[in-house]
Amino acid sequence: MEYRIFTGDGSIRWVEERTFIQRDSKGDVTRFQGIVIDITERKEAQVMLEIQRELGVSLTTTWNLQTMLNLVLDACLKIEEIDAGGIYLKDELFDQINLVAYRGLSPEFVKSISTYRIDSPEARQIWTEKPIYTLEFFSEKMADLIMKEKITAVAVIPMIHRGEIIGSLNFASHTTDRVPQDVREFLESVALQVVNYIAPIRIVADLA
């Protein structure tokens, strides 16, 4: 059987318990012998694969950009280590990047980070060619905003289409001090997955 347990430090682990019944010559039970195996990583990997599969199915059912963005946020926030997030998209017309969807962030924080000029230092911090998982990357001003929001870990994942950054998935945690490796791989995989849905809609919108 599989179940969850609380460890001594308060964290939750998934375990698999295998119990064998020992009997005597008459068939009566004499003792139980068992083993408990930590399967947390396997269980979390299964959950992430299922979330990604469900997201892919959901994205095929709509051509509404805002609906897509909300589906992406809702899917990623099912991960235990992630409790806040936002999605930036490039606005070619106004030469800026905009926070177009978010979850778990205060109105004051959102107001401070909602729009940046593409060539601004803040935009360069939010958008990079490679994912960011450290708070040390940000400027003093941005770090101060993050601290006031009580964010303890971040993940900034670029969405790249045909060699161009068109947006980024930005996620945060208020409870853990780092984004685990398996969660990083999941978020990067989601970014690759969703850009193929988002990019065509942005192109149509730009041509309209």
C-alpha positions in Angstrom: 0.0 0.0 0.0 1.0 3.6 -0.6 0.5 6.5 1.8 2.0 9.8 3.1 3.8 10.3 6.4 5.1 13.3 8.3 8.8 13.2 9.0 10.5 14.5 12.1 11.2 17.8 10.5 7.6 18.3 9.5 7.9 17.5 5.8 5.7 15.1 4.0 7.0 11.9 2.2 5.3 9.3 0.1 6.1 5.7 1.1 5.3 2.3 -0.2 4.8 -0.4 2.4 5.2 -4.1 1.6 4.1 -6.5 4.4 4.6 -10.2 4.3 2.6 -12.6 6.6 4.6 -15.4 8.2 2.6 -18.6 9.1 3.4 -21.7 11.0 2.8 -25.3 9.8 -0.8 -25.1 10.8 -1.3 -21.9 8.7 -1.7 -19.6 11.8 -0.1 -16.2 11.6 3.0 -16.0 13.6 4.4 -12.6 12.7 4.4 -9.8 10.1 7.5 -8.8 8.2 7.6 -5.6 6.2 9.6 -3.0 4.4 8.8 0.7 3.9 10.3 2.4 0.8 10.5 6.2 0.2 8.8 6.8 -3.2 8.3 10.5 -2.9 10.3 11.4 -6.1 8.5 8.8 -8.1 5.1 9.9 -6.9 5.9 13.6 -7.6 7.1 12.7 -11.1 3.8 10.9 -11.8 1.9 13.9 -10.6 3.8 16.3 -12.7 3.4 14.2 -15.8 -0.3 14.0 -15.2 -0.6 17.8 -14.7 1.3 18.4 -18.0 -0.8 15.9 -19.8 -4.0 17.6 -18.6 -2.7 21.0 -19.4 -1.9 19.9 -23.0 -5.5 18.6 -23.4 -6.9 21.8 -22.0 -4.9 24.1 -24.2 -6.2 22.4 -27.3 -9.8 23.4 -26.4 -9.4 27.2 -26.6 -8.0 29.9 -28.8 -8.5 32.6 -26.1 -5.1 33.9 -24.9 -6.2 34.9 -21.5 -7.8 31.5 -20.9 -4.6 29.8 -21.9 -2.5 31.9 -19.6 -4.9 31.1 -16.7 -4.8 27.4 -17.5 -1.0 27.5 -17.4 -0.9 29.2 -14.0 -3.5 27.0 -12.5 -1.7 23.9 -13.7 1.7 24.9 -12.3 0.3 26.1 -9.0 -0.7 22.5 -8.3 2.9 21.8 -7.5 3.4 21.9 -3.8 6.6 24.0 -3.8 5.0 26.8 -5.9 2.3 29.1 -4.5 2.5 32.2 -6.7 3.2 33.0 -10.3 2.9 35.4 -13.1 3.3 35.5 -16.9 4.9 38.3 -18.9 4.4 38.8 -22.6 6.1 41.2 -25.0 4.0 44.0 -26.4 5.6 44.9 -29.7 3.3 47.9 -30.2 4.4 49.8 -27.1 7.9 48.3 -26.9 7.4 46.9 -23.4 6.7 43.7 -21.5 3.5 43.3 -19.5 2.4 41.1 -16.6 -0.7 39.6 -18.2 -1.8 37.0 -15.7 -0.9 36.2 -12.1 -1.8 34.3 -9.0 -0.9 34.6 -5.3 0.7 38.1 -5.4 -0.4 41.1 -3.5 -2.0 44.1 -5.4 0.9 46.3 -4.2 3.5 44.0 -5.6 1.7 43.5 -8.9 1.4 47.3 -9.3 5.2 47.6 -8.9 6.1 44.9 -11.4 3.3 45.1 -14.0 5.0 46.9 -16.9 8.6 47.5 -18.0 10.2 49.0 -21.0 11.9 46.2 -23.1 15.3 47.9 -22.8 15.0 48.6 -19.0 17.3 46.9 -16.4 14.2 45.4 -14.8 13.1 43.8 -18.1 16.5 42.3 -18.5 16.3 40.8 -15.0 12.9 39.3 -15.7 13.8 38.1 -19.2 17.0 36.1 -19.8 17.9 33.4 -22.3 18.3 30.9 -19.5 16.1 30.1 -16.5 16.8 31.9 -13.2 16.4 30.2 -9.8 18.3 32.5 -7.5 17.3 35.7 -5.7 20.9 36.9 -6.0 20.4 37.6 -9.7 18.1 40.6 -9.1 19.0 44.2 -8.5 18.8 45.8 -5.0 15.5 47.5 -6.0 13.9 44.3 -7.3 15.3 42.2 -4.4 13.7 44.7 -2.0 10.3 44.3 -3.6 10.6 40.5 -3.5 11.6 40.6 0.2 8.6 42.8 1.1 6.4 40.3 -0.7 8.0 37.6 1.5 9.1 35.6 -1.4 11.8 33.1 -0.6 12.4 31.3 -3.9 11.9 32.1 -7.5 11.8 30.5 -11.0 12.0 32.7 -14.1 11.5 30.5 -17.3 11.8 32.2 -20.7 9.3 31.3 -23.4 11.3 31.2 -26.7 9.7 31.0 -30.1 11.9 30.7 -33.2 14.9 32.1 -31.3 13.0 35.1 -29.8 11.9 35.5 -26.2 8.2 36.3 -26.4 7.4 35.9 -22.7 8.3 34.3 -19.5 6.8 32.1 -16.8 7.6 33.5 -13.4 6.9 31.5 -10.3 7.6 31.9 -6.6 7.4 30.3 -3.2 6.7 31.9 0.2 7.5 28.7 2.0 10.6 27.0 0.6 14.1 28.6 0.1 14.8 26.9 -3.3 12.9 25.4 -6.2 13.8 21.6 -6.3 15.4 20.2 -9.4 12.4 18.1 -10.4 10.2 21.2 -10.2 12.6 23.2 -12.3 12.6 20.5 -15.0 8.8 20.4 -14.9 8.5 24.2 -15.3 11.0 24.3 -18.2 9.1 21.5 -19.9 5.8 23.4 -19.5 7.4 26.6 -21.0 8.4 24.5 -24.1 4.9 23.1 -24.3 2.8 26.3 -24.0 4.9 28.5 -26.2 3.7 26.5 -29.2 0.1 27.5 -28.3 0.7 31.1 -27.2 3.0 32.2 -30.0 0.5 31.7 -32.9 -2.2 33.6 -31.0 0.1 36.5 -30.4 1.1 36.6 -34.1 -2.6 36.7 -35.1 -3.2 39.5 -32.6 -0.3 41.5 -33.9 -1.5 41.2 -37.5 -5.1 42.2 -36.6 
